[in-house]
C-alpha cells in the first residue's frame, strides 16, 4: 500500500460516523472502568485501553498528513 492509498483509507475511517461512534464509546467505557476500578491492575489495563484507542486515532490522522512514500526495511 502506498502513502496516498494509506491516506485515503485513513480519511475513510475518520469520516465514517460509525468509526467515530464506536471508538468514542469504547474510549468512554474504558475511562469509566478506569475511574471505577477497585485495584491498580484493573485501572492500569483500562488506562492502556484508553491510550491504545487514542493512539489509533492519532495514527489515522497522521496518515492523512503523511503522503511521503514509506521505506521498506528488509
C-alpha positions in Angstrom: 0.0 0.0 0.0 1.4 3.4 -0.9 1.2 6.6 1.1 -1.7 8.0 -0.9 -3.7 4.8 -0.5 -3.0 4.8 3.2 -4.1 8.5 3.4 -7.3 7.7 1.5 -8.1 4.8 3.8 -7.4 6.9 6.9 -9.7 9.6 5.5 -12.5 7.0 5.0 -12.1 5.7 8.6 -12.0 9.2 10.2 -15.0 10.4 8.2 -17.1 7.4 9.0 -19.6 8.2 11.7 -19.8 4.5 12.8 -16.0 4.6 13.4 -16.3 7.7 15.5 -19.3 6.4 17.4 -17.7 3.0 18.1 -14.3 4.4 19.2 -16.0 7.2 21.3 -18.0 4.5 23.1 -15.1 2.2 23.7 -13.0 5.1 25.0 -15.8 6.3 27.2 -16.3 2.8 28.7 -12.6 2.4 29.3 -12.4 5.8 31.1 -15.4 4.8 33.2 -13.8 1.4 34.0 -10.6 3.2 34.9 -12.4 5.6 37.3 -14.4 2.8 38.9 -11.5 0.3 39.2 -11.1 -1.3 42.6 -7.5 -2.1 42.1 -4.4 -0.7 40.4 -4.1 -3.6 37.9 -7.6 -3.0 36.6 -7.0 0.7 36.5 -3.8 0.3 34.6 -5.4 -2.1 32.0 -8.2 0.4 31.4 -5.7 3.3 31.0 -3.8 1.2 28.4 -7.1 0.7 26.5 -7.7 4.4 26.5 -4.2 5.1 25.3 -4.5 2.4 22.6 -7.7 4.0 21.2 -6.2 7.4 21.2 -3.0 6.2 19.5 -5.1 4.5 16.8 -7.0 7.8 16.1 -3.7 9.7 16.1 -2.1 7.2 13.7 -5.1 7.6 11.3 -4.7 11.4 11.5 -1.0 11.2 10.9 -1.6 9.0 7.8 -3.7 11.8 6.4 -0.9 14.2 6.6 2.0 11.9 5.7 1.8 11.2 2.0 5.5 10.6 1.5 6.5 7.1 0.4 7.4 4.7 3.2 10.8 3.0 3.2 10.7 -0.8 3.3 13.3 -2.3 5.6 14.1 -5.9 4.8 
